[in-house]
Amino acid sequence: MKIVTDSTADLPKELVEEYNIEIVPLTVRLGDKTFRDYFDLSPVEFYQMLGETDDFPTTSQPSVEEFLRTYKKLGKDEKILSIHISTELSATCQSAGVVPSFLYPIYRVVVVSGFYTLCAQLYPYKRHIPCVWVRIFPYPIS
């Protein structure tokens, strides 16, 4: 099984590499600059830039096409669990949730909305409690 999440999970790079987790980035805009969260901009860099401007940052969810590319890259033979920021906080899960209907039954994707943004927040304590409370979009994985 492959795991996909979005950049708001803030997973440590070691965890991403160890479990081969795919990260789909949100877009962060600050002033006239645009960044792919997690890939182009670290949290430290973000807060440094934030301290140097009066501009208010904005974000946007990944596109449906980005999720489609990610799921197809993982392959037809994989079961994919796609866990994302809460639907109460972002439209990311909605973008991800559209894609399985295009791919089913060839690709087996389950999209899950978490109730938090930072699944990795409790990682040092080996407790992933925020990821346990989920809403599952209705596409079968079997």
N, CA, C and O of each residue as an XYZ file, in Angstrom:
568
protein
N       0.842     -1.171      0.000
C       0.000      0.000      0.000
C       0.890      1.238      0.000
O       1.902      1.299      0.699
N       0.491      2.217     -0.796
C       1.207      3.492     -0.854
C       0.401      4.548     -0.109
O      -0.830      4.521     -0.095
N       1.120      5.477      0.506
C       0.480      6.567      1.245
C       0.779      7.879      0.543
O       1.915      8.156      0.159
N      -0.270      8.684      0.385
C      -0.158     10.023     -0.169
C      -0.710     10.977      0.876
O      -1.724     10.685      1.511
N      -0.053     12.111      1.060
C      -0.585     13.149      1.926
C      -0.245     14.494      1.309
O       0.440     14.568      0.288
N      -0.721     15.540      1.929
C      -0.390     16.870      1.432
C       0.657     17.499      2.335
O       0.969     16.981      3.407
N       1.187     18.611      1.889
C       2.313     19.234      2.589
C       1.959     19.775      3.966
O       2.857     20.052      4.762
N       0.666     19.935      4.270
C       0.306     20.437      5.601
C       0.574     19.414      6.696
O       0.553     19.754      7.879
N       0.823     18.164      6.316
C       1.142     17.141      7.321
C       2.473     17.437      8.001
O       2.715     16.997      9.125
N       3.342     18.192      7.308
C       4.653     18.544      7.871
C       5.406     17.327      8.387
O       5.996     17.362      9.467
N       5.381     16.272      7.625
C       6.090     15.056      8.032
C       7.594     15.259      7.932
O       8.072     15.899      6.995
N       8.339     14.725      8.883
C       9.796     14.796      8.791
C      10.284     14.054      7.544
O       9.736     13.012      7.183
N      11.299     14.585      6.898
C      11.826     13.983      5.667
C      12.251     12.526      5.882
O      12.113     11.702      4.978
N      12.765     12.209      7.073
C      13.181     10.828      7.345
C      11.994      9.880      7.271
O      12.108      8.776      6.739
N      10.853     10.311      7.805
C       9.650      9.487      7.787
C       9.138      9.318      6.355
O       8.735      8.224      5.960
N       9.156     10.395      5.588
C       8.718     10.360      4.185
C       9.576      9.383      3.391
O       9.062      8.594      2.598
N      10.878      9.440      3.608
C      11.790      8.549      2.883
C      11.667      7.100      3.350
O      11.652      6.179      2.534
N      11.578      6.905      4.665
C      11.512      5.544      5.203
C      10.278      4.788      4.707
O      10.358      3.600      4.394
N       9.142      5.477      4.637
C       7.894      4.828      4.245
C       7.469      5.156      2.812
O       6.368      4.804      2.390
N       8.348      5.831      2.067
C       8.087      6.152      0.669
C       6.730      6.850      0.488
O       5.932      6.469     -0.368
N       6.491      7.866      1.305
C       5.236      8.615      1.291
C       5.314      9.690      0.211
O       6.317     10.394      0.094
N       4.254      9.808     -0.568
C       4.167     10.854     -1.583
C       3.551     12.108     -0.963
O       2.507     12.040     -0.315
N       4.199     13.235     -1.166
C       3.703     14.521     -0.661
C       3.205     15.344     -1.848
O       3.938     15.565     -2.812
N       1.959     15.794     -1.768
C       1.397     16.684     -2.779
C       1.352     18.079     -2.144
O       0.682     18.277     -1.131
N       2.065     19.045     -2.738
C       2.194     20.350     -2.084
C       1.004     21.284     -2.304
O       0.401     21.308     -3.377
N       0.682     22.049     -1.264
C      -0.191     23.191     -1.428
C       0.654     24.326     -1.979
O       1.880     24.293     -1.872
N       0.024     25.316     -2.559
C       0.731     26.487     -3.050
C       0.650     27.580     -2.000
O      -0.423     27.857     -1.464
N       1.789     28.202     -1.706
C       1.856     29.305     -0.748
C       2.224     30.563     -1.516
O       3.182     30.576     -2.288
N       1.455     31.617     -1.296
C       1.760     32.916     -1.915
C       2.054     33.918     -0.818
O       1.313     34.041      0.157
N       3.149     34.630     -1.001
C       3.529     35.685     -0.061
C       4.031     36.851     -0.896
O       5.092     36.785     -1.518
N       3.244     37.919     -0.893
C       3.576     39.044     -1.761
C       3.435     38.621     -3.201
O       2.408     38.065     -3.591
N       4.465     38.878     -4.003
C       4.416     38.504     -5.422
C       5.132     37.183     -5.700
O       5.390     36.846     -6.855
N       5.450     36.440     -4.645
C       6.160     35.167     -4.803
C       5.229     33.991     -4.525
O       4.358     34.053     -3.657
N       5.437     32.921     -5.286
C       4.650     31.698     -5.141
C       5.597     30.533     -4.915
O       6.631     30.425     -5.574
N       5.237     29.655     -3.972
C       6.082     28.528     -3.602
C       5.246     27.262     -3.498
O       4.054     27.314     -3.198
N       5.887     26.122     -3.751
C       5.280     24.821     -3.458
C       5.677     24.477     -2.028
O       6.851     24.251     -1.734
N       4.687     24.441     -1.147
C       4.945     24.130      0.249
C       5.684     22.801      0.357
O       5.400     21.867     -0.393
N       6.626     22.715      1.283
C       7.430     21.540      1.583
C       8.600     21.377      0.623
O       9.672     20.944      1.046
N       8.433     21.709     -0.660
C       9.481     21.514     -1.649
C      10.310     22.772     -1.884
O      11.539     22.708     -1.920
N       9.646     23.910     -2.042
C      10.343     25.167     -2.336
C      10.551     26.028     -1.101
O      11.344     26.969     -1.120
N       9.846     25.711     -0.039
C       9.824     26.593      1.122
C       9.705     25.779      2.398
O       8.717     25.072      2.594
N      10.700     25.873      3.262
C      10.637     25.185      4.553
C       9.891     26.072      5.553
O       9.759     27.275      5.326
N       9.402     25.499      6.652
C       8.751     26.328      7.666
C       9.662     27.449      8.180
O       9.197     28.567      8.404
N      10.945     27.161      8.367
C      11.886     28.187      8.853
C      11.974     29.331      7.846
O      11.928     30.501      8.227
N      12.101     28.994      6.556
C      12.170     30.025      5.516
C      10.869     30.826      5.448
O      10.891     32.044      5.273
N       9.749     30.139      5.586
C       8.449     30.817      5.552
C       8.364     31.857      6.660
O       7.991     33.004      6.411
N       8.705     31.463      7.880
C       8.588     32.400      9.000
C       9.603     33.536      8.903
O       9.320     34.650      9.345
N      10.769     33.276      8.339
C      11.730     34.353      8.098
C      11.155     35.366      7.119
O      11.214     36.572      7.356
N      10.596     34.869      6.017
C      10.002     35.758      5.015
C       8.806     36.520      5.586
O       8.602     37.694      5.278
N       8.030     35.848      6.410
C       6.856     36.464      7.010
C       7.255     37.650      7.893
O       6.549     38.657      7.956
N       8.390     37.513      8.568
C       8.888     38.589      9.418
C       9.432     39.780      8.650
O       9.636     40.853      9.218
N       9.664     39.593      7.365
C      10.257     40.644      6.536
C       9.254     41.358      5.639
O       9.644     42.181      4.810
N       7.964     41.054      5.795
C       6.959     41.651      4.923
C       5.691     41.984      5.698
O       5.435     41.419      6.761
N       4.915     42.890      5.166
C       3.604     43.186      5.723
C       2.505     42.442      4.974
O       1.333     42.511      5.345
N       2.897     41.723      3.908
C       1.926     40.964      3.121
C       1.391     39.793      3.922
O       2.100     39.194      4.731
N       0.126     39.478      3.683
C      -0.514     38.342      4.338
C      -0.390     37.123      3.429
O      -0.727     37.212      2.249
N       0.085     35.986      3.942
C       0.234     34.801      3.092
C      -1.117     34.176      2.778
O      -2.054     34.250      3.572
N      -1.198     33.560      1.608
C      -2.380     32.788      1.229
C      -1.917     31.427      0.725
O      -0.765     31.252      0.328
N      -2.828     30.481      0.750
C      -2.536     29.143      0.230
C      -3.649     28.720     -0.708
O      -4.757     29.253     -0.665
N      -3.339     27.760     -1.549
C      -4.385     27.138     -2.366
C      -4.110     25.647     -2.455
O      -2.963     25.200     -2.429
N      -5.195     24.890     -2.563
C      -5.083     23.438     -2.593
C      -4.459     22.977     -3.896
O      -4.500     23.689     -4.899
N      -3.881     21.782     -3.877
C      -3.366     21.195     -5.121
C      -4.524     20.973     -6.097
O      -5.672     20.797     -5.689
N      -4.207     20.985     -7.363
C      -5.232     20.788     -8.390
C      -5.615     19.309     -8.489
O      -4.888     18.426     -8.033
N      -6.758     19.072     -9.090
C      -7.192     17.710     -9.387
C      -6.146     17.028    -10.258
O      -5.843     15.851    -10.065
N      -5.593     17.767    -11.218
C      -4.575     17.205    -12.117
C      -3.335     16.757    -11.356
O      -2.733     15.739    -11.697
N      -2.951     17.506    -10.334
C      -1.780     17.122     -9.538
C      -2.017     15.797     -8.820
O      -1.127     14.948     -8.770
N      -3.208     15.620     -8.268
C      -3.526     14.342     -7.619
C      -3.599     13.213     -8.651
O      -3.131     12.104     -8.390
N      -4.169     13.484     -9.796
C      -4.244     12.480    -10.856
C      -2.843     12.008    -11.257
O      -2.602     10.807    -11.378
N      -1.922     12.952    -11.462
C      -0.528     12.595    -11.797
C       0.111     11.768    -10.686
O       0.798     10.782    -10.952
N      -0.120     12.172     -9.448
C       0.491     11.471     -8.310
C      -0.013     10.036     -8.218
O       0.782      9.107     -8.081
N      -1.321      9.852     -8.292
C      -1.877      8.494     -8.192
C      -1.420      7.620     -9.356
O      -1.082      6.453     -9.158
N      -1.407      8.171    -10.562
C      -0.969      7.383    -11.722
C       0.502      7.017    -11.620
O       0.908      5.931    -12.034
N       1.302      7.927    -11.066
C       2.732      7.656    -10.890
C       2.953      6.452     -9.973
O       3.903      5.693    -10.164
N       2.087      6.277     -8.989
C       2.245      5.175     -8.034
C       1.908      3.828     -8.659
O       2.402      2.797     -8.202
N       1.089      3.820     -9.678
C       0.852      2.582    -10.419
C      -0.479      1.919    -10.161
O      -1.099      2.092     -9.112
N      -0.900      1.149    -11.158
C      -2.188      0.459    -11.119
C      -2.227     -0.658    -10.089
O      -3.293     -0.981     -9.566
N      -1.100     -1.237     -9.800
C      -1.072     -2.402     -8.925
C      -1.042     -2.045     -7.447
O      -1.058     -2.935     -6.596
N      -1.000     -0.767     -7.134
C      -0.895     -0.347     -5.739
C      -2.258      0.061     -5.178
O      -3.084      0.652     -5.874
N      -2.468     -0.264     -3.924
C      -3.581      0.317     -3.177
C      -3.045      1.633     -2.630
O      -1.926      1.686     -2.119
N      -3.840      2.696     -2.736
C      -3.372      4.025     -2.339
C      -4.287      4.584     -1.257
O      -5.503      4.666     -1.429
N      -3.680      4.963     -0.146
C      -4.375      5.639      0.939
C      -3.922      7.085      0.913
O      -2.743      7.373      1.119
N      -4.850      7.999      0.661
C      -4.538      9.409      0.475
C      -5.152     10.198      1.630
O      -6.367     10.392      1.672
N      -4.312     10.656      2.573
C      -4.766     11.298      3.816
C      -4.450     12.783      3.749
O      -3.316     13.169      3.467
N      -5.469     13.631      4.012
C      -5.276     15.065      3.807
C      -5.836     15.930      4.924
O      -6.577     15.481      5.798
N      -5.435     17.209      4.847
C      -5.903     18.224      5.781
C      -7.434     18.208      5.826
O      -8.089     17.912      4.827
N      -7.982     18.521      6.966
C      -9.421     18.495      7.191
C     -10.197     19.282      6.145
O      -9.774     20.353      5.709
N     -11.327     18.735      5.756
C     -12.213     19.441      4.833
C     -12.768     20.709      5.461
O     -13.280     21.578      4.754
N     -12.673     20.826      6.773
C     -13.112     22.036      7.475
C     -12.116     23.179      7.284
O     -12.464     24.340      7.496
N     -10.883     22.863      6.887
C      -9.819     23.854      6.806
C      -9.348     24.144      5.387
O      -8.769     25.200      5.132
N      -9.587     23.222      4.467
C      -9.041     23.364      3.123
C      -9.865     22.550      2.126
O     -10.563     21.609      2.506
N      -9.779     22.916      0.867
C     -10.443     22.161     -0.198
C      -9.523     21.087     -0.791
O      -9.855     20.479     -1.809
N      -8.377     20.857     -0.162
C      -7.422     19.861     -0.652
C      -8.064     18.482     -0.801
O      -7.894     17.817     -1.824
N      -8.788     18.068      0.205
C      -9.406     16.737      0.178
C     -10.458     16.638     -0.930
O     -10.642     15.574     -1.522
N     -11.141     17.738     -1.205
C     -12.107     17.725     -2.296
C     -11.401     17.521     -3.639
O     -11.881     16.767     -4.485
N     -10.263     18.190     -3.833
C      -9.497     17.987     -5.069
C      -9.069     16.528     -5.201
O      -9.208     15.920     -6.262
N      -8.549     15.980     -4.110
C      -8.113     14.581     -4.125
C      -9.299     13.643     -4.307
O      -9.185     12.624     -4.989
N     -10.435     13.976     -3.705
C     -11.595     13.099     -3.718
C     -12.282     12.972     -5.058
O     -13.041     12.027     -5.272
N     -12.038     13.896     -5.959
C     -12.626     13.828     -7.297
C     -11.948     12.739     -8.129
O     -12.595     12.093     -8.954
N     -10.670     12.539     -7.916
C      -9.855     11.695     -8.793
C     -10.211     10.206     -8.764
O     -10.250      9.594     -9.831
N     -10.472      9.589     -7.607
C     -10.745      8.145     -7.625
C     -11.894      7.734     -8.538
O     -11.870      6.637     -9.096
N     -12.889      8.580     -8.700
C     -14.007      8.220     -9.574
C     -13.563      8.108    -11.033
O     -14.177      7.369    -11.802
N     -12.504      8.831    -11.429
C     -11.960      8.723    -12.776
C     -11.127      7.458    -12.946
O     -11.035      6.907    -14.043
N     -10.528      7.009    -11.864
C      -9.552      5.910    -11.938
C     -10.114      4.541    -11.572
O      -9.566      3.522    -11.990
N     -11.190      4.500    -10.805
C     -11.754      3.238    -10.334
C     -12.376      2.482    -11.496
O     -13.029      3.129    -12.315
N     -12.235      1.190    -11.637
C     -11.621      0.225    -10.729
C     -10.159     -0.080    -11.043
O      -9.559     -0.925    -10.379
N      -9.572      0.583    -12.035
C      -8.194      0.277    -12.416
C      -7.219      0.648    -11.303
O      -6.303     -0.115    -10.995
N      -7.417      1.828    -10.697
C      -6.600      2.259     -9.561
C      -7.467      2.166     -8.321
O      -8.659      2.467     -8.365
N      -6.876      1.754     -7.230
C      -7.621      1.599     -5.984
C      -7.156      2.665     -5.004
O      -6.103      2.538     -4.380
N      -7.959      3.720     -4.878
C      -7.588      4.884     -4.072
C      -8.678      5.165     -3.045
O      -9.860      5.224     -3.386
N      -8.279      5.339     -1.785
C      -9.180      5.805     -0.736
C      -8.660      7.151     -0.272
O      -7.489      7.290      0.083
N      -9.547      8.148     -0.277
C      -9.193      9.502      0.146
C      -9.796      9.738      1.524
O     -10.980      9.485      1.750
N      -8.962     10.227      2.446
C      -9.363     10.414      3.831
C      -9.129     11.858      4.249
O      -8.070     12.430      3.989
N     -10.129     12.438      4.896
C      -9.987     13.777      5.466
C      -9.681     13.645      6.944
O     -10.470     13.079      7.701
N      -8.531     14.168      7.355
C      -8.189     14.177      8.770
C      -8.889     15.330      9.464
O      -9.492     16.178      8.806
N      -8.814     15.372     10.782
C      -9.419     16.465     11.530
C      -8.395     17.503     11.963
O      -8.735     18.450     12.672
N      -7.151     17.335     11.545
C      -6.087     18.251     11.917
C      -5.231     18.567     10.704
O      -5.389     17.966      9.641
N      -4.321     19.518     10.878
C      -3.390     19.809      9.802
C      -2.064     19.097     10.008
O      -1.421     18.713      9.031
N      -1.646     18.914     11.226
C      -0.310     18.391     11.486
C      -0.349     16.977     12.037
O      -0.312     16.778     13.251
N      -0.423     15.990     11.148
C      -0.372     14.598     11.601
C       0.966     14.291     12.252
O       1.055     13.434     13.130
N       1.996     14.987     11.822
C       3.337     14.712     12.326
C       3.615     15.392     13.658
O       4.662     15.163     14.264
N       2.703     16.214     14.113
C       2.944     16.982     15.333
C       3.315     16.083     16.514
O       4.171     16.439     17.324
N       2.677     14.932     16.608
C       2.942     14.026     17.721
C       3.914     12.911     17.356
O       4.141     12.003     18.155
N       4.492     12.971     16.153
C       5.394     11.915     15.697
C       6.523     11.612     16.675
O       6.812     10.439     16.912
N       7.180     12.635     17.261
C       8.274     12.302     18.186
C       7.818     11.434     19.350
O       8.629     10.752     19.977
N       6.517     11.461     19.641
C       5.985     10.673     20.747
C       5.392      9.352     20.270
O       4.801      8.607     21.052
N       5.560      9.067     18.955
C       5.082      7.824     18.346
C       3.564      7.681     18.455
O       3.042      6.569     18.529
N       2.867      8.807     18.463
C       1.404      8.775     18.509
C       0.867      9.599     17.366
O       1.125     10.800     17.275
N       0.123      8.954     16.498
C      -0.443      9.639     15.338
C      -1.936      9.852     15.552
O      -2.734      9.662     14.634
N      -2.307     10.244     16.751
C      -3.716     10.397     17.105
C      -4.483     11.275     16.122
O      -5.609     10.923     15.769
N      -3.926     12.419     15.654
C      -4.718     13.237     14.729
C      -5.123     12.510     13.459
O      -6.118     12.880     12.836
N      -4.382     11.489     13.059
C      -4.708     10.779     11.822
C      -5.758      9.690     12.030
O      -6.234      9.101     11.060
N      -6.119      9.422     13.262
C      -7.064      8.352     13.539
C      -8.501      8.795     13.265
O      -9.324      8.001     12.809
N      -8.795     10.048     13.542
C     -10.150     10.561     13.354
C     -10.291     11.050     11.932
O      -9.747     12.093     11.568
N     -11.021     10.297     11.126
C     -11.051     10.582      9.699
C     -12.460     10.506      9.129
O     -13.370      9.936      9.731
N     -12.608     11.094      7.959
C     -13.801     10.906      7.131
C     -13.313     10.239      5.858
O     -12.367     10.715      5.232
N     -13.935      9.165      5.477
C     -13.473      8.423      4.302
C     -14.421      8.721      3.134
O     -15.640      8.601      3.255
N     -13.832      9.109      2.012
C     -14.611      9.331      0.793
C     -15.008      7.968      0.240
O     -14.245      7.011      0.369
N     -16.179      7.860     -0.369
C     -16.767      6.549     -0.668
C     -16.251      5.829     -1.912
O     -17.032      5.520     -2.812
N     -14.965      5.562     -1.974
C     -14.453      4.772     -3.088
C     -13.744      3.551     -2.520
O     -12.793      3.698     -1.752
N     -14.179      2.363     -2.875
C     -13.600      1.144     -2.301
C     -12.153      0.932     -2.695
O     -11.739      1.297     -3.795
N     -11.387      0.340     -1.791
C      -9.976      0.087     -2.063
C      -9.716     -1.375     -2.431
O      -8.651     -1.696     -2.959
N     -10.655     -2.242     -2.165
C     -10.422     -3.666     -2.455
C     -10.622     -3.999     -3.913
O     -10.463     -5.153     -4.310
